[in-house]
């Protein structure tokens, strides 16, 4: 049972991303942000894909497409790390495609030993729907997509929290770098 029913029923969703931290907007990648899209729904966590290349426009035109999530726990010399790999595949392609056949693979990491770092993922997992915004390099919303929450992130987070109980992480940035040096996004995809 989801804690927040946030199905979008209010027409075209438009959000002003120019007010988001310029540090985030200067980067490429996937970000999770708590926002209020509608006063009726209240705060929810949205997924923002920022891309400063023309590919963001190509992805926006590829309708419909599937978004999948592969989450897992990695171990580093600095402690555990939670990875979330977002996989974008043409709607007509099965998930059994090779990594090079996916339209886009984007990874994002969190510290499973830090309650604040994991809270936003718990909030996202508790929503009935996930909202994805495609944003270009000028902080302009290119497209909005809604996906029914079938990602089972809540189960993954529960397992991760059990596995990490009593563990510590000495340096998240070093853990992330070590993990990224060992595994490329294609490796994470193959773990499916």
TORKOL-4160 file (C-alpha; in steps of 0.2 Angstrom, whole numbers, padded with zeros to 4 digits, m for minus):
192
<pt num="1" X="0000" Y="0000" Z="0000"/>
<pt num="2" X="0007" Y="0017" Z="m0005"/>
<pt num="3" X="0008" Y="0031" Z="0008"/>
<pt num="4" X="0005" Y="0044" Z="m0006"/>
<pt num="5" X="m0007" Y="0043" Z="m0020"/>
<pt num="6" X="0001" Y="0056" Z="m0032"/>
<pt num="7" X="m0006" Y="0051" Z="m0049"/>
<pt num="8" X="m0006" Y="0067" Z="m0059"/>
<pt num="9" X="m0024" Y="0072" Z="m0065"/>
<pt num="10" X="m0021" Y="0091" Z="m0068"/>
<pt num="11" X="m0017" Y="0092" Z="m0086"/>
<pt num="12" X="0000" Y="0097" Z="m0092"/>
<pt num="13" X="0013" Y="0097" Z="m0078"/>
<pt num="14" X="0025" Y="0112" Z="m0079"/>
<pt num="15" X="0038" Y="0116" Z="m0067"/>
<pt num="16" X="0050" Y="0130" Z="m0066"/>
<pt num="17" X="0067" Y="0123" Z="m0064"/>
<pt num="18" X="0076" Y="0140" Z="m0064"/>
<pt num="19" X="0074" Y="0141" Z="m0045"/>
<pt num="20" X="0084" Y="0124" Z="m0042"/>
<pt num="21" X="0102" Y="0125" Z="m0036"/>
<pt num="22" X="0113" Y="0131" Z="m0050"/>
<pt num="23" X="0126" Y="0118" Z="m0044"/>
<pt num="24" X="0113" Y="0104" Z="m0048"/>
<pt num="25" X="0108" Y="0112" Z="m0065"/>
<pt num="26" X="0126" Y="0113" Z="m0071"/>
<pt num="27" X="0128" Y="0094" Z="m0070"/>
<pt num="28" X="0121" Y="0080" Z="m0081"/>
<pt num="29" X="0112" Y="0065" Z="m0073"/>
<pt num="30" X="0098" Y="0059" Z="m0063"/>
<pt num="31" X="0092" Y="0069" Z="m0047"/>
<pt num="32" X="0079" Y="0066" Z="m0034"/>
<pt num="33" X="0070" Y="0082" Z="m0028"/>
<pt num="34" X="0056" Y="0085" Z="m0016"/>
<pt num="35" X="0044" Y="0097" Z="m0024"/>
<pt num="36" X="0026" Y="0102" Z="m0023"/>
<pt num="37" X="0018" Y="0100" Z="m0040"/>
<pt num="38" X="0001" Y="0102" Z="m0033"/>
<pt num="39" X="m0006" Y="0108" Z="m0017"/>
<pt num="40" X="m0019" Y="0094" Z="m0018"/>
<pt num="41" X="m0005" Y="0081" Z="m0017"/>
<pt num="42" X="0007" Y="0090" Z="m0007"/>
<pt num="43" X="0026" Y="0087" Z="m0007"/>
<pt num="44" X="0032" Y="0072" Z="m0017"/>
<pt num="45" X="0049" Y="0067" Z="m0024"/>
<pt num="46" X="0052" Y="0069" Z="m0042"/>
<pt num="47" X="0065" Y="0062" Z="m0053"/>
<pt num="48" X="0074" Y="0075" Z="m0064"/>
<pt num="49" X="0085" Y="0070" Z="m0079"/>
<pt num="50" X="0096" Y="0084" Z="m0084"/>
<pt num="51" X="0106" Y="0083" Z="m0100"/>
<pt num="52" X="0116" Y="0097" Z="m0108"/>
<pt num="53" X="0116" Y="0088" Z="m0125"/>
<pt num="54" X="0104" Y="0087" Z="m0139"/>
<pt num="55" X="0100" Y="0069" Z="m0133"/>
<pt num="56" X="0087" Y="0076" Z="m0120"/>
<pt num="57" X="0076" Y="0081" Z="m0135"/>
<pt num="58" X="0078" Y="0065" Z="m0144"/>
<pt num="59" X="0073" Y="0056" Z="m0128"/>
<pt num="60" X="0058" Y="0067" Z="m0126"/>
<pt num="61" X="0052" Y="0063" Z="m0143"/>
<pt num="62" X="0054" Y="0044" Z="m0140"/>
<pt num="63" X="0036" Y="0041" Z="m0134"/>
<pt num="64" X="0032" Y="0030" Z="m0126"/>
<pt num="65" X="0047" Y="0022" Z="m0118"/>
<pt num="66" X="0049" Y="0011" Z="m0102"/>
<pt num="67" X="0059" Y="0016" Z="m0087"/>
<pt num="68" X="0066" Y="0003" Z="m0076"/>
<pt num="69" X="0076" Y="0003" Z="m0060"/>
<pt num="70" X="0090" Y="m0008" Z="m0055"/>
<pt num="71" X="0095" Y="m0005" Z="m0037"/>
<pt num="72" X="0108" Y="m0014" Z="m0027"/>
<pt num="73" X="0121" Y="m0013" Z="m0013"/>
<pt num="74" X="0140" Y="m0012" Z="m0016"/>
<pt num="75" X="0154" Y="m0014" Z="m0004"/>
<pt num="76" X="0170" Y="m0003" Z="m0004"/>
<pt num="77" X="0185" Y="0000" Z="0007"/>
<pt num="78" X="0175" Y="0015" Z="0013"/>
<pt num="79" X="0159" Y="0006" Z="0017"/>
<pt num="80" X="0143" Y="0001" Z="0008"/>
<pt num="81" X="0135" Y="0011" Z="m0006"/>
<pt num="82" X="0118" Y="0010" Z="m0013"/>
<pt num="83" X="0117" Y="0011" Z="m0032"/>
<pt num="84" X="0101" Y="0015" Z="m0042"/>
<pt num="85" X="0103" Y="0012" Z="m0061"/>
<pt num="86" X="0089" Y="0020" Z="m0071"/>
<pt num="87" X="0086" Y="0011" Z="m0088"/>
<pt num="88" X="0077" Y="0019" Z="m0102"/>
<pt num="89" X="0071" Y="0007" Z="m0116"/>
<pt num="90" X="0060" Y="0009" Z="m0131"/>
<pt num="91" X="0043" Y="0003" Z="m0126"/>
<pt num="92" X="0044" Y="m0010" Z="m0140"/>
<pt num="93" X="0060" Y="m0018" Z="m0133"/>
<pt num="94" X="0060" Y="m0031" Z="m0120"/>
<pt num="95" X="0070" Y="m0028" Z="m0104"/>
<pt num="96" X="0081" Y="m0043" Z="m0109"/>
<pt num="97" X="0091" Y="m0032" Z="m0121"/>
<pt num="98" X="0109" Y="m0029" Z="m0120"/>
<pt num="99" X="0116" Y="m0014" Z="m0111"/>
<pt num="100" X="0121" Y="m0006" Z="m0128"/>
<pt num="101" X="0103" Y="m0008" Z="m0134"/>
<pt num="102" X="0096" Y="0003" Z="m0120"/>
<pt num="103" X="0092" Y="0021" Z="m0125"/>
<pt num="104" X="0100" Y="0027" Z="m0109"/>
<pt num="105" X="0108" Y="0020" Z="m0093"/>
<pt num="106" X="0110" Y="0033" Z="m0079"/>
<pt num="107" X="0117" Y="0029" Z="m0062"/>
<pt num="108" X="0115" Y="0038" Z="m0045"/>
<pt num="109" X="0122" Y="0033" Z="m0028"/>
<pt num="110" X="0117" Y="0035" Z="m0010"/>
<pt num="111" X="0125" Y="0032" Z="0007"/>
<pt num="112" X="0115" Y="0018" Z="0015"/>
<pt num="113" X="0122" Y="0022" Z="0032"/>
<pt num="114" X="0115" Y="0040" Z="0032"/>
<pt num="115" X="0097" Y="0042" Z="0036"/>
<pt num="116" X="0095" Y="0058" Z="0027"/>
<pt num="117" X="0103" Y="0051" Z="0011"/>
<pt num="118" X="0091" Y="0037" Z="0011"/>
<pt num="119" X="0075" Y="0046" Z="0017"/>
<pt num="120" X="0072" Y="0053" Z="m0001"/>
<pt num="121" X="0073" Y="0036" Z="m0008"/>
<pt num="122" X="0060" Y="0029" Z="0005"/>
<pt num="123" X="0049" Y="0044" Z="0001"/>
<pt num="124" X="0050" Y="0040" Z="m0018"/>
<pt num="125" X="0047" Y="0022" Z="m0014"/>
<pt num="126" X="0031" Y="0026" Z="m0005"/>
<pt num="127" X="0023" Y="0035" Z="m0019"/>
<pt num="128" X="0010" Y="0027" Z="m0031"/>
<pt num="129" X="0018" Y="0036" Z="m0046"/>
<pt num="130" X="0035" Y="0042" Z="m0051"/>
<pt num="131" X="0036" Y="0058" Z="m0060"/>
<pt num="132" X="0051" Y="0061" Z="m0072"/>
<pt num="133" X="0055" Y="0078" Z="m0079"/>
<pt num="134" X="0067" Y="0080" Z="m0093"/>
<pt num="135" X="0077" Y="0096" Z="m0092"/>
<pt num="136" X="0090" Y="0104" Z="m0104"/>
<pt num="137" X="0106" Y="0113" Z="m0100"/>
<pt num="138" X="0096" Y="0130" Z="m0099"/>
<pt num="139" X="0085" Y="0123" Z="m0084"/>
<pt num="140" X="0070" Y="0122" Z="m0096"/>
<pt num="141" X="0058" Y="0108" Z="m0094"/>
<pt num="142" X="0058" Y="0098" Z="m0110"/>
<pt num="143" X="0045" Y="0084" Z="m0105"/>
<pt num="144" X="0036" Y="0076" Z="m0091"/>
<pt num="145" X="0032" Y="0058" Z="m0089"/>
<pt num="146" X="0022" Y="0048" Z="m0076"/>
<pt num="147" X="0026" Y="0030" Z="m0072"/>
<pt num="148" X="0015" Y="0019" Z="m0061"/>
<pt num="149" X="0026" Y="0013" Z="m0046"/>
<pt num="150" X="0031" Y="m0005" Z="m0050"/>
<pt num="151" X="0049" Y="m0003" Z="m0046"/>
<pt num="152" X="0049" Y="m0012" Z="m0029"/>
<pt num="153" X="0061" Y="0000" Z="m0022"/>
<pt num="154" X="0053" Y="m0002" Z="m0005"/>
<pt num="155" X="0059" Y="m0020" Z="m0004"/>
<pt num="156" X="0076" Y="m0016" Z="m0010"/>
<pt num="157" X="0078" Y="m0003" Z="0003"/>
<pt num="158" X="0072" Y="m0014" Z="0017"/>
<pt num="159" X="0085" Y="m0027" Z="0012"/>
<pt num="160" X="0098" Y="m0014" Z="0011"/>
<pt num="161" X="0094" Y="m0007" Z="0028"/>
<pt num="162" X="0095" Y="m0025" Z="0036"/>
<pt num="163" X="0112" Y="m0028" Z="0027"/>
<pt num="164" X="0119" Y="m0012" Z="0033"/>
<pt num="165" X="0114" Y="m0012" Z="0051"/>
<pt num="166" X="0128" Y="m0008" Z="0062"/>
<pt num="167" X="0139" Y="m0003" Z="0047"/>
<pt num="168" X="0148" Y="0014" Z="0044"/>
<pt num="169" X="0154" Y="0023" Z="0030"/>
<pt num="170" X="0170" Y="0033" Z="0032"/>
<pt num="171" X="0169" Y="0044" Z="0016"/>
<pt num="172" X="0154" Y="0043" Z="0004"/>
<pt num="173" X="0163" Y="0052" Z="m0010"/>
<pt num="174" X="0178" Y="0041" Z="m0009"/>
<pt num="175" X="0166" Y="0026" Z="m0008"/>
<pt num="176" X="0156" Y="0032" Z="m0024"/>
<pt num="177" X="0172" Y="0035" Z="m0033"/>
<pt num="178" X="0179" Y="0018" Z="m0029"/>
<pt num="179" X="0163" Y="0009" Z="m0034"/>
<pt num="180" X="0162" Y="0019" Z="m0050"/>
<pt num="181" X="0180" Y="0015" Z="m0054"/>
<pt num="182" X="0176" Y="m0004" Z="m0052"/>
<pt num="183" X="0159" Y="m0004" Z="m0061"/>
<pt num="184" X="0153" Y="0005" Z="m0076"/>
<pt num="185" X="0134" Y="0007" Z="m0079"/>
<pt num="186" X="0134" Y="m0008" Z="m0091"/>
<pt num="187" X="0141" Y="m0019" Z="m0077"/>
<pt num="188" X="0127" Y="m0013" Z="m0066"/>
<pt num="189" X="0114" Y="m0017" Z="m0080"/>
<pt num="190" X="0121" Y="m0035" Z="m0082"/>
<pt num="191" X="0118" Y="m0038" Z="m0064"/>
<pt num="192" X="0100" Y="m0039" Z="m0068"/>
